Amino acid sequence: MAAFGSVFMPEMAISWFDGTQWSGTEVVSSSSLQLHPGAHVLHYSSTCFEGLKAFRHEDGNVKIFRMDRNVARLAQSSELLSLPKVDQALLSEMITTIVARFAAEVPARPGSMYIRPTHIGTEAAIGKAAAPTTTSCMYVLLSPVGDYFAGGDRALRLLLDDSGMRCAAHMGMVKSGGNYASALRPTLKAKAEVQADQVLFCPGGDVQETGAANFLLIDGDEIITKALDSSFLHGVTRDSILTLARDAGMKVSERELRIEELLERAAKPGCEAALSGTAAVLAPVGTLIHQGKEYPVGNGAVGATTLKLRKALNDLQWGVSEDKFGWLTQV
Ligand SMILES: Cc1ncc(COP(=O)(O)O)c(C=O)c1O
């Protein structure tokens, strides 16, 4: 099986902003993109992106999950990066157009079609280190993906990092390439030194998120996770899992969580932890590593509530359960 995100549909949807207006949706080859080497994005990182999925239902219909949320988040990231304003109706049309074109290629459960909208600054202007691009380009790539857990479910090991940061404090809620570049080195170091799968960034003891997922602590009937602020990415999966959990009668506490409380609660039998994100939905966390010591979460194995919540979301996405929150868009 090819690595997640390494196979692309041969065409993409694209639109260009010329400084005044957006061109209409065009469908072009996805094998290359022509840019001036002085393009703003290549020098000053005027770029943001999104990740969402389309699902094939048993009846053959293809549905996109919470597209409005991802479109709104790209618009917000663009605004915070001083990129041209995103036309949200246009971006929605670009997404539905390209998914409809490749509807027959959307894999059946447990696979799906990963959708990658991207917005980049295209103005050839290397003098604009401290000024925004006037022109830009949005494109939507498609990548069919298989079962994320094909190798079996394994409880992840997380290094709690209370000294470093994932990215600059004011950039946390922006889904921009630079944030991922910034988290890479600490993550590779944690992999090499303590065989961690991911770093859970906890600047000053405040439990935030990993390089590409939100963190949830599941203590019996209660889910505890950081309340939304500008320091981390507001995951669509986080919001979906919390909504389903509330709907199932669980208590959801969105508040500050500090390392000391996390380690204390994690030691209790039955406690669980998980990472939420579009790619994996909900991935179990079995071990926390802090200042050279390892702390199992509960019994250190894959948690039953984690699996139950993941199944509840997957069933809704694949149309096995009712779309009671109106989260699916028909293609
Ligand atoms: C830094 C970061 N946090 C959280 C998430 C989870 O967001 P979502 O659930 O919208 O995929 C992602 C993944 O997209 C991410 O890159």
The ligand as an SDF file (V2000), in Angstrom:
LIG
                    3D

 16 16  0  0  0  0  0  0  0  0999 V2000
   -1.5460   20.8650   13.9050 C   0  0  0  0  0  0  0  0  0  0  0  0
   -2.8140   20.1210   13.7060 C   0  0  0  0  0  0  0  0  0  0  0  0
   -3.6760   20.0550   14.7400 N   0  0  0  0  0  0  0  0  0  0  0  0
   -4.8480   19.4160   14.6250 C   0  0  0  0  0  0  0  0  0  0  0  0
   -5.2100   18.7910   13.4460 C   0  0  0  0  0  0  0  0  0  0  0  0
   -6.5260   18.1110   13.3450 C   0  0  0  0  0  0  0  0  0  0  0  0
   -7.3870   18.8590   12.5310 O   0  0  0  0  0  0  0  0  0  0  0  0
   -8.5750   18.1750   11.7370 P   0  0  0  0  0  0  0  0  0  0  0  0
   -9.3320   17.3640   12.7270 O   0  0  0  0  0  0  0  0  0  0  0  0
   -9.3700   19.3210   11.2100 O   0  0  0  0  0  0  0  0  0  0  0  0
   -7.9760   17.3460   10.6780 O   0  0  0  0  0  0  0  0  0  0  0  0
   -4.3310   18.8030   12.3620 C   0  0  0  0  0  0  0  0  0  0  0  0
   -4.6270   18.0740   11.1320 C   0  0  0  0  0  0  0  0  0  0  0  0
   -5.1610   18.4810   10.2060 O   0  0  0  0  0  0  0  0  0  0  0  0
   -3.1190   19.5050   12.4820 C   0  0  0  0  0  0  0  0  0  0  0  0
   -2.2640   19.5730   11.4540 O   0  0  0  0  0  0  0  0  0  0  0  0
  1  2  1  0
  2  3  1  0
  2 15  2  0
  3  4  2  0
  4  5  1  0
  5  6  1  0
  5 12  2  0
  6  7  1  0
  7  8  1  0
  8  9  2  0
  8 10  1  0
  8 11  1  0
 12 13  1  0
 12 15  1  0
 13 14  2  0
 15 16  1  0
M  END
$$$$
